[in-house]
Amino acid sequence: MNKTDCSLTVIVPVYNAESTLSSCLESILSQSYRDFEVILVDDGSTDHSPELCDVCMERDSRVTAVHIKNSGIFQARKLGAEKAAGRLLTFSDADDWLEKDALETAMSIFQEYGPDMLAYTYDCGTGKVEKHLYGEGLYQGEEIKERIIPGMMYDDVYGGRRLNPSLCCKLIKKELFTRVTKSVKDRITLGEDALVTYPAVCLAKSIFICNKALYHYRANASSCTHTYPLERVTEVRAFQAHMMRLFDEMGMLDRFRYEIENYVRSLLAMMVRNWYKIEFSPVLFSFPFHLIPRGARVMIYGAGNVGKSYVNELKLTGYAKVAGWADQKYEDIREYHGVEVTAPTRIREKDFDVLLVAVLDEETAGEAAVGLAGMGIPEDKIIWTKPRCVI
């Protein structure tokens, strides 16, 4: 294949990925869609990744390997885009993989609708699919401004972002990617996806939302998204500065200042969680006061961040009484804030007015409600509402 004739470029930043790079590339090069090139950007790896990149380039004419001094994932992607022959770009991390028909599915949408950006979704590595909180289909012009942009970074109602920023689940026109990234010179490895996706949405004339999972993340505790050296605080500062500048240049800073602040707060919260094993705030999710009568005896089901937030807020406010607390993983927690965490089988031993399911996901909440009802808990006592993030 003549690379100058390809319509799509897949960019893969590579840093010390010798154990996963081969399987990642196999999932890309064995795609049912064939008209693409792959640019491997070796970001100063110190293992055998550079050699693996070169071997792959020798074996498949669609592959180009580039070796650079370690500069971080944002600059590696940017360099890959500069060398790309394709008019469309997509990305993959070196430890993940694509569905067999991922590129064929994505390109068929492009061929039919021609959007500036396609946002599909992914399996988190646990079997859970991360979906965008929008209906599937094409959005254009005013529809983007009225239906996509509000809350895309942070929505008060949902307590988080409505549009996942991951570039590994996007196809984006090269000219749009370049327009957003050309002025960013800093090393960015926290918020690097958001720094491209959200400004690009504001500049796009058309976007297609697809909630099909075409990409698979591999859970990797040593990846850059799970390790936070102290010096990365400066990268968060650079991320914030660039986001504010980009939205200011578009005349949209006043509209997005609050969302940017919340996004930065979420990055700092991840750092604090990693460094100190505590949450940035004792109350991440607001207790649903509007659903629970004052003074009620509340049984809480779920001892993750949502459950802890509910207990903390009840302890702080005294609004209602914690009648009990249960979780499937009770042996890992046992007690928190002076409240014992017990097995779900002990719920019926407690005297309560309301059982509040403390989980983020509606599907998980539904499964929990079915299980609780099966244990004999009256359905009219079981309550769940989408937790509202407060930081």
Secondary structure, 3 states (H helix, E strand, C coil): CCHHHCCEEEEEEECCCCCCHHHHHHHHHCCCCCCEEEEEEEECCCCCHHHHHHHHHHHCCCEEEEEECCCCHHHHHHHHHHHCCCCEEEECCCCCEECCCHHHHHHHHHHHHCCCEEEEEEECCCCCEECCCCCCEEEECHHHHHHHCCCCCCECCCCECCCCCCHHHEEEEHHHHHHHHCCCCCCCCCCCCHHHHHHHHHHCCEEEEEEEEEEECCCCCCCCCCCCCHHHHHHHHHHHHHHHHHHHHCCCHHHHHHHHHHHHHHHHHHHHHHHHCCCCCCCCEECCHHHCCCCCEEEEECCCHHHHHHHHHHHHHCCCEEEEEECCCHHHHCEECCEECECHHHHHHCCCCEEEECCCCHHHHHHHHHHHHHCCCCHHHEECCCCEECC
